Each structure stands twice: as C-alpha cells, then as structure tokens.
Amino acid sequence: MLQRFPSLKDVRFESQNRTWDTVVEQIPDSEGKVYTEPRLPYGFQRFQVTRMDLENERQTANIGVEESHR
C-alpha cells in the first residue's frame, strides 16, 4: 500500500475483540451441563507499517539477492 500511494506516511490497522466467550462445562457421565457467565470481551490488535519498515524490507530483499548470486 505504501508503494502504491507514496503520499502516505504510514498505514495502521486496529481491531477490537468484542466477542463473548460461551462457557459450558460438561459434567462427566451425565447429560447435564453447567452454564456460567462468560468473561467480558476485551482486547485489541494494532498493526502499523511505516516508510522505514518498507525501506528495511527493500534492503533485506537486496541482501538476499546479492548473496544468492555469489
């Protein structure tokens, strides 16, 4: 994305976990089940790519190409 849009400084993605966990506990040797309150949903993920990351990737790729030609 940074290569395609040179005017971008960086690209960031963020997501939040808002999924409830379903908690059902099986009772051994029984058809019964125990239902408990699920824990609260929480958590997030963040991902960022900067121009410096792109340049580092290019340098790493160039090093790999140079070593393969030796």
MMTF fields as JSON, N, C-alpha, C and O atoms, coordinates in Angstrom:
{
  "mmtfVersion": "1.0.0",
  "mmtfProducer": "UNKNOWN",
  "numBonds": 279,
  "numAtoms": 280,
  "numGroups": 70,
  "numChains": 1,
  "numModels": 1,
  "chainsPerModel": [1],
  "groupsPerChain": [70],
  "chainIdList": ["A"],
  "bondAtomList": [4, 2, 8, 6, 12, 10, 16, 14, 20, 18, 24, 22, 28, 26, 32, 30, 36, 34, 40, 38, 44, 42, 48, 46, 52, 50, 56, 54, 60, 58, 64, 62, 68, 66, 72, 70, 76, 74, 80, 78, 84, 82, 88, 86, 92, 90, 96, 94, 100, 98, 104, 102, 108, 106, 112, 110, 116, 114, 120, 118, 124, 122, 128, 126, 132, 130, 136, 134, 140, 138, 144, 142, 148, 146, 152, 150, 156, 154, 160, 158, 164, 162, 168, 166, 172, 170, 176, 174, 180, 178, 184, 182, 188, 186, 192, 190, 196, 194, 200, 198, 204, 202, 208, 206, 212, 210, 216, 214, 220, 218, 224, 222, 228, 226, 232, 230, 236, 234, 240, 238, 244, 242, 248, 246, 252, 250, 256, 254, 260, 258, 264, 262, 268, 266, 272, 270, 276, 274],
  "bondOrderList": [1, 1, 1, 1, 1, 1, 1, 1, 1, 1, 1, 1, 1, 1, 1, 1, 1, 1, 1, 1, 1, 1, 1, 1, 1, 1, 1, 1, 1, 1, 1, 1, 1, 1, 1, 1, 1, 1, 1, 1, 1, 1, 1, 1, 1, 1, 1, 1, 1, 1, 1, 1, 1, 1, 1, 1, 1, 1, 1, 1, 1, 1, 1, 1, 1, 1, 1, 1, 1],
  "groupList": [{"groupName": "MET", "atomNameList": ["N", "CA", "C", "O"], "elementList": ["N", "C", "C", "O"], "formalChargeList": [0, 0, 0, 0], "bondAtomList": [1, 0, 2, 1, 3, 2], "bondOrderList": [1, 1, 2], "singleLetterCode": "M", "chemCompType": "L-PEPTIDE LINKING"}, {"groupName": "LEU", "atomNameList": ["N", "CA", "C", "O"], "elementList": ["N", "C", "C", "O"], "formalChargeList": [0, 0, 0, 0], "bondAtomList": [1, 0, 2, 1, 3, 2], "bondOrderList": [1, 1, 2], "singleLetterCode": "L", "chemCompType": "L-PEPTIDE LINKING"}, {"groupName": "GLN", "atomNameList": ["N", "CA", "C", "O"], "elementList": ["N", "C", "C", "O"], "formalChargeList": [0, 0, 0, 0], "bondAtomList": [1, 0, 2, 1, 3, 2], "bondOrderList": [1, 1, 2], "singleLetterCode": "Q", "chemCompType": "L-PEPTIDE LINKING"}, {"groupName": "ARG", "atomNameList": ["N", "CA", "C", "O"], "elementList": ["N", "C", "C", "O"], "formalChargeList": [0, 0, 0, 0], "bondAtomList": [1, 0, 2, 1, 3, 2], "bondOrderList": [1, 1, 2], "singleLetterCode": "R", "chemCompType": "L-PEPTIDE LINKING"}, {"groupName": "PHE", "atomNameList": ["N", "CA", "C", "O"], "elementList": ["N", "C", "C", "O"], "formalChargeList": [0, 0, 0, 0], "bondAtomList": [1, 0, 2, 1, 3, 2], "bondOrderList": [1, 1, 2], "singleLetterCode": "F", "chemCompType": "L-PEPTIDE LINKING"}, {"groupName": "PRO", "atomNameList": ["N", "CA", "C", "O"], "elementList": ["N", "C", "C", "O"], "formalChargeList": [0, 0, 0, 0], "bondAtomList": [1, 0, 2, 1, 3, 2], "bondOrderList": [1, 1, 2], "singleLetterCode": "P", "chemCompType": "L-PEPTIDE LINKING"}, {"groupName": "SER", "atomNameList": ["N", "CA", "C", "O"], "elementList": ["N", "C", "C", "O"], "formalChargeList": [0, 0, 0, 0], "bondAtomList": [1, 0, 2, 1, 3, 2], "bondOrderList": [1, 1, 2], "singleLetterCode": "S", "chemCompType": "L-PEPTIDE LINKING"}, {"groupName": "LYS", "atomNameList": ["N", "CA", "C", "O"], "elementList": ["N", "C", "C", "O"], "formalChargeList": [0, 0, 0, 0], "bondAtomList": [1, 0, 2, 1, 3, 2], "bondOrderList": [1, 1, 2], "singleLetterCode": "K", "chemCompType": "L-PEPTIDE LINKING"}, {"groupName": "ASP", "atomNameList": ["N", "CA", "C", "O"], "elementList": ["N", "C", "C", "O"], "formalChargeList": [0, 0, 0, 0], "bondAtomList": [1, 0, 2, 1, 3, 2], "bondOrderList": [1, 1, 2], "singleLetterCode": "D", "chemCompType": "L-PEPTIDE LINKING"}, {"groupName": "VAL", "atomNameList": ["N", "CA", "C", "O"], "elementList": ["N", "C", "C", "O"], "formalChargeList": [0, 0, 0, 0], "bondAtomList": [1, 0, 2, 1, 3, 2], "bondOrderList": [1, 1, 2], "singleLetterCode": "V", "chemCompType": "L-PEPTIDE LINKING"}, {"groupName": "GLU", "atomNameList": ["N", "CA", "C", "O"], "elementList": ["N", "C", "C", "O"], "formalChargeList": [0, 0, 0, 0], "bondAtomList": [1, 0, 2, 1, 3, 2], "bondOrderList": [1, 1, 2], "singleLetterCode": "E", "chemCompType": "L-PEPTIDE LINKING"}, {"groupName": "ASN", "atomNameList": ["N", "CA", "C", "O"], "elementList": ["N", "C", "C", "O"], "formalChargeList": [0, 0, 0, 0], "bondAtomList": [1, 0, 2, 1, 3, 2], "bondOrderList": [1, 1, 2], "singleLetterCode": "N", "chemCompType": "L-PEPTIDE LINKING"}, {"groupName": "THR", "atomNameList": ["N", "CA", "C", "O"], "elementList": ["N", "C", "C", "O"], "formalChargeList": [0, 0, 0, 0], "bondAtomList": [1, 0, 2, 1, 3, 2], "bondOrderList": [1, 1, 2], "singleLetterCode": "T", "chemCompType": "L-PEPTIDE LINKING"}, {"groupName": "TRP", "atomNameList": ["N", "CA", "C", "O"], "elementList": ["N", "C", "C", "O"], "formalChargeList": [0, 0, 0, 0], "bondAtomList": [1, 0, 2, 1, 3, 2], "bondOrderList": [1, 1, 2], "singleLetterCode": "W", "chemCompType": "L-PEPTIDE LINKING"}, {"groupName": "ILE", "atomNameList": ["N", "CA", "C", "O"], "elementList": ["N", "C", "C", "O"], "formalChargeList": [0, 0, 0, 0], "bondAtomList": [1, 0, 2, 1, 3, 2], "bondOrderList": [1, 1, 2], "singleLetterCode": "I", "chemCompType": "L-PEPTIDE LINKING"}, {"groupName": "GLY", "atomNameList": ["N", "CA", "C", "O"], "elementList": ["N", "C", "C", "O"], "formalChargeList": [0, 0, 0, 0], "bondAtomList": [1, 0, 2, 1, 3, 2], "bondOrderList": [1, 1, 2], "singleLetterCode": "G", "chemCompType": "PEPTIDE LINKING"}, {"groupName": "TYR", "atomNameList": ["N", "CA", "C", "O"], "elementList": ["N", "C", "C", "O"], "formalChargeList": [0, 0, 0, 0], "bondAtomList": [1, 0, 2, 1, 3, 2], "bondOrderList": [1, 1, 2], "singleLetterCode": "Y", "chemCompType": "L-PEPTIDE LINKING"}, {"groupName": "ALA", "atomNameList": ["N", "CA", "C", "O"], "elementList": ["N", "C", "C", "O"], "formalChargeList": [0, 0, 0, 0], "bondAtomList": [1, 0, 2, 1, 3, 2], "bondOrderList": [1, 1, 2], "singleLetterCode": "A", "chemCompType": "L-PEPTIDE LINKING"}, {"groupName": "HIS", "atomNameList": ["N", "CA", "C", "O"], "elementList": ["N", "C", "C", "O"], "formalChargeList": [0, 0, 0, 0], "bondAtomList": [1, 0, 2, 1, 3, 2], "bondOrderList": [1, 1, 2], "singleLetterCode": "H", "chemCompType": "L-PEPTIDE LINKING"}],
  "groupTypeList": [0, 1, 2, 3, 4, 5, 6, 1, 7, 8, 9, 3, 4, 10, 6, 2, 11, 3, 12, 13, 8, 12, 9, 9, 10, 2, 14, 5, 8, 6, 10, 15, 7, 9, 16, 12, 10, 5, 3, 1, 5, 16, 15, 4, 2, 3, 4, 2, 9, 12, 3, 0, 8, 1, 10, 11, 10, 3, 2, 12, 17, 11, 14, 15, 9, 10, 10, 6, 18, 3],
  "groupIdList": [1, 2, 3, 4, 5, 6, 7, 8, 9, 10, 11, 12, 13, 14, 15, 16, 17, 18, 19, 20, 21, 22, 23, 24, 25, 26, 27, 28, 29, 30, 31, 32, 33, 34, 35, 36, 37, 38, 39, 40, 41, 42, 43, 44, 45, 46, 47, 48, 49, 50, 51, 52, 53, 54, 55, 56, 57, 58, 59, 60, 61, 62, 63, 64, 65, 66, 67, 68, 69, 70],
  "secStructList": [7, 6, 6, 6, 7, 6, 6, 7, 1, 3, 3, 3, 3, 3, 3, 3, 7, 7, 7, 7, 7, 7, 7, 3, 3, 3, 7, 6, 6, 1, 1, 7, 3, 3, 3, 7, 7, 7, 7, 7, 7, 7, 7, 3, 3, 3, 3, 3, 3, 3, 2, 2, 2, 2, 2, 2, 2, 2, 2, 2, 2, 2, 2, 2, 2, 2, 2, 2, 6, 7],
  "xCoordList": [0.824, 0.0, 0.876, 0.574, 1.96, 2.864, 3.553, 3.828, 3.83, 4.443, 3.453, 3.833, 2.214, 1.204, 0.81, 0.498, 0.826, 0.43, 1.59, 1.633, 2.52, 3.717, 3.446, 4.312, 2.275, 1.98, 1.642, 1.581, 1.422, 1.105, 2.367, 3.402, 2.269, 3.383, 3.475, 4.562, 2.33, 2.272, 0.864, -0.058, 0.714, -0.588, -0.809, 0.06, -1.984, -2.31, -3.645, -4.599, -3.685, -4.913, -5.126, -4.176, -6.348, -6.661, -7.987, -8.942, -8.037, -9.287, -9.503, -8.555, -10.752, -11.115, -11.901, -12.761, -11.594, -12.302, -13.535, -13.416, -14.693, -15.946, -16.779, -18.008, -16.093, -16.771, -16.898, -15.908, -18.087, -18.313, -17.88, -18.119, -17.242, -16.909, -18.108, -18.672, -18.492, -19.555, -18.916, -17.981, -19.413, -18.813, -19.843, -20.848, -19.573, -20.419, -19.498, -18.571, -19.742, -18.916, -19.667, -20.768, -19.08, -19.696, -19.526, -18.495, -20.553, -20.484, -20.197, -20.979, -19.083, -18.726, -19.854, -20.502, -20.068, -21.075, -22.472, -23.255, -22.8, -24.105, -24.468, -23.593, -25.767, -26.214, -26.331, -26.576, -26.153, -26.273, -25.083, -23.991, -25.315, -24.272, -24.395, -25.486, -23.28, -23.269, -22.921, -21.863, -23.808, -23.571, -23.105, -23.703, -22.053, -21.563, -21.525, -21.584, -21.428, -21.341, -20.017, -18.962, -20.072, -18.816, -18.045, -18.615, -16.754, -15.943, -16.227, -16.651, -15.998, -16.249, -15.317, -14.154, -15.82, -14.95, -13.995, -14.382, -12.769, -11.803, -10.62, -10.462, -9.818, -8.591, -8.618, -9.681, -7.446, -7.338, -6.046, -5.13, -5.984, -4.788, -4.46, -5.349, -3.188, -2.76, -1.587, -0.687, -1.612, -0.579, -0.252, -1.151, 1.03, 1.444, 2.656, 3.586, 2.641, 3.773, 4.156, 3.313, 5.43, 5.923, 6.831, 7.187, 7.183, 8.116, 9.467, 10.113, 9.884, 11.137, 11.049, 12.017, 9.898, 9.705, 9.85, 10.476, 9.273, 9.347, 10.792, 11.214, 11.548, 12.952, 13.77, 14.614, 13.532, 14.233, 13.925, 14.81, 12.684, 12.289, 13.025, 13.473, 13.141, 13.862, 15.337, 15.902, 15.954, 17.363, 17.563, 18.525, 16.677, 16.764, 16.617, 17.34, 15.689, 15.488, 16.722, 17.106, 17.348, 18.545, 19.713, 20.483, 19.857, 20.928, 20.731, 21.694, 19.477, 19.195, 19.519, 20.011, 19.246, 19.539, 21.049, 21.553, 21.768, 23.232, 23.876, 24.796, 23.417, 24.003, 23.708, 24.518, 22.577, 22.22, 23.03, 23.117, 23.627, 24.446, 25.922, 26.733, 26.275, 27.696, 28.067, 29.214],
  "yCoordList": [-1.179, 0.0, 1.254, 2.24, 1.196, 2.343, 2.541, 3.671, 1.445, 1.571, 2.165, 2.959, 1.794, 2.266, 3.723, 4.453, 4.138, 5.507, 6.207, 6.22, 6.784, 7.388, 8.555, 8.909, 9.144, 10.275, 9.831, 10.662, 8.518, 8.025, 7.929, 7.447, 8.388, 8.31, 6.909, 6.344, 6.363, 5.02, 4.46, 5.175, 3.19, 2.533, 1.851, 1.134, 2.081, 1.495, 0.765, 1.23, -0.373, -1.127, -1.391, -1.68, -1.295, -1.593, -2.332, -1.971, -3.357, -4.091, -4.31, -4.355, -4.443, -4.685, -5.982, -6.267, -6.761, -8.008, -7.728, -7.313, -7.951, -7.755, -9.033, -8.988, -10.173, -11.465, -12.066, -12.203, -12.415, -13.076, -14.529, -15.183, -15.039, -16.456, -17.199, -16.791, -18.269, -19.1, -20.123, -20.821, -20.213, -21.116, -22.172, -21.871, -23.398, -24.529, -25.605, -26.024, -26.051, -27.077, -28.399, -28.497, -29.41, -30.742, -31.427, -31.279, -32.183, -32.967, -34.411, -35.001, -34.986, -36.347, -37.344, -37.248, -38.276, -39.338, -38.782, -39.374, -37.669, -37.053, -36.286, -35.844, -36.13, -35.306, -33.838, -32.961, -33.592, -32.237, -31.365, -31.857, -30.075, -29.098, -27.961, -27.66, -27.335, -26.167, -24.959, -24.917, -23.987, -22.753, -21.683, -21.496, -20.99, -19.907, -18.629, -18.67, -17.521, -16.24, -16.172, -16.45, -15.808, -15.671, -14.452, -13.487, -14.527, -13.358, -12.238, -12.482, -11.046, -9.886, -9.884, -10.273, -9.451, -9.367, -8.185, -7.103, -8.409, -7.319, -7.669, -8.818, -6.709, -6.908, -6.14, -5.826, -5.847, -5.177, -5.605, -6.107, -5.404, -5.67, -4.403, -3.705, -4.128, -2.945, -3.348, -4.071, -2.876, -3.178, -1.893, -1.168, -1.61, -0.382, -0.669, -1.358, -0.142, -0.228, 1.196, 1.992, 1.497, 2.842, 2.808, 1.74, 3.965, 4.062, 3.42, 2.803, 3.566, 2.966, 1.438, 0.787, 0.868, -0.578, -1.005, -2.022, -0.228, -0.525, -0.487, -1.363, 0.51, 0.626, -0.54, -1.093, -0.916, -2.056, -3.345, -4.176, -3.505, -4.682, -4.717, -5.775, -3.577, -3.499, -3.861, -4.604, -3.336, -3.623, -5.105, -5.701, -5.702, -7.13, -7.951, -8.927, -7.561, -8.275, -8.141, -9.106, -6.97, -6.763, -7.591, -8.127, -7.703, -8.522, -9.976, -10.66, -10.457, -11.838, -12.109, -13.185, -11.129, -11.272, -11.303, -12.124, -10.4, -10.349, -11.642, -12.134, -12.211, -13.441, -14.637, -15.56, -14.63, -15.758, -15.753, -16.778, -14.608, -14.527, -14.808, -14.734, -15.119, -15.393, -16.808, -17.214],
  "zCoordList": [0.0, 0.0, 0.0, -0.673, 0.764, 0.798, -0.547, -0.948, -1.24, -2.568, -3.559, -4.42, -3.445, -4.399, -4.158, -5.099, -2.891, -2.539, -1.828, -0.598, -2.571, -1.993, -1.04, -0.24, -1.117, -0.231, 1.195, 2.101, 1.403, 2.746, 3.593, 3.133, 4.817, 5.76, 6.36, 6.486, 6.725, 7.277, 7.103, 6.711, 7.395, 7.33, 8.666, 9.163, 9.244, 10.55, 10.48, 9.856, 11.128, 11.27, 12.753, 13.481, 13.188, 14.584, 14.638, 13.949, 15.453, 15.634, 17.125, 17.91, 17.49, 18.88, 18.975, 18.142, 19.998, 20.232, 21.085, 22.238, 20.529, 21.259, 21.234, 21.28, 21.16, 21.084, 22.475, 23.194, 22.84, 24.12, 24.026, 23.011, 25.074, 25.157, 25.724, 26.739, 25.082, 25.61, 26.534, 26.142, 27.75, 28.721, 29.118, 29.763, 28.722, 29.097, 29.619, 28.926, 30.824, 31.426, 31.409, 31.951, 30.793, 30.752, 32.103, 32.759, 32.514, 33.742, 33.321, 32.576, 33.79, 33.393, 33.713, 34.755, 32.824, 32.979, 33.2, 33.942, 32.579, 32.742, 31.484, 30.738, 31.253, 30.142, 30.558, 29.73, 31.845, 32.366, 32.005, 31.72, 32.023, 31.745, 32.738, 33.222, 33.036, 33.912, 33.056, 32.428, 33.034, 32.28, 33.253, 34.313, 32.897, 33.743, 32.916, 31.687, 33.588, 32.888, 32.138, 32.707, 30.879, 30.128, 30.612, 31.121, 30.439, 30.81, 29.825, 28.695, 30.249, 29.395, 28.196, 28.308, 27.053, 25.883, 26.023, 26.463, 25.65, 25.7, 24.817, 24.405, 24.539, 23.789, 22.483, 21.947, 21.989, 20.708, 20.041, 20.693, 18.758, 17.98, 17.2, 16.712, 17.096, 16.342, 15.455, 15.882, 14.236, 13.254, 12.52, 12.094, 12.374, 11.697, 10.823, 11.243, 9.618, 8.698, 8.314, 7.901, 8.455, 8.153, 6.912, 6.414, 6.443, 5.313, 5.683, 4.836, 6.932, 7.376, 7.284, 6.893, 7.639, 7.503, 6.039, 5.739, 5.151, 3.723, 3.239, 2.484, 3.662, 3.262, 3.824, 3.12, 5.074, 5.672, 4.907, 4.703, 4.491, 3.714, 2.372, 1.93, 1.746, 0.466, 0.65, -0.152, 1.702, 1.956, 2.241, 1.757, 3.012, 3.315, 2.037, 1.841, 1.171, -0.09, -0.976, -1.638, -1.002, -1.821, -1.306, -2.102, -0.001, 0.589, 0.182, -0.166, 0.225, -0.163, -1.614, -1.952, -2.487, -3.92, -4.144, -4.911, -3.469, -3.631, -3.167, -3.82, -2.049, -1.535, -2.441, -2.526, -3.106, -3.974, -5.263, -5.939, -5.614, -6.835, -6.575, -7.498, -5.369, -5.057, -5.42, -5.23]
}
